């Protein structure tokens, strides 16, 4: 690996600080771009699917609780 004399003269800690500063800058830029995007509402299909999944989850939890209490009564 060939390293130029200019690159060899830069201290490794300085390179780490420069890289960290660049990463922070890119994160701030991405955050600004995300905030600039309009908020999209979920489609009616996605809302219906989420609702049905929640209902299914409540049914499964309820069934599980009934099974647990029935199992405890048998003991």
Secondary structure, 3 states (H helix, E strand, C coil): CCCCHHHHCCCHHHHHHHHHHHHHHHHHHHHHHHHHCCCCCCCHHHHHHHHHHHHHHHHHHHHHHHHHHHHHHHC
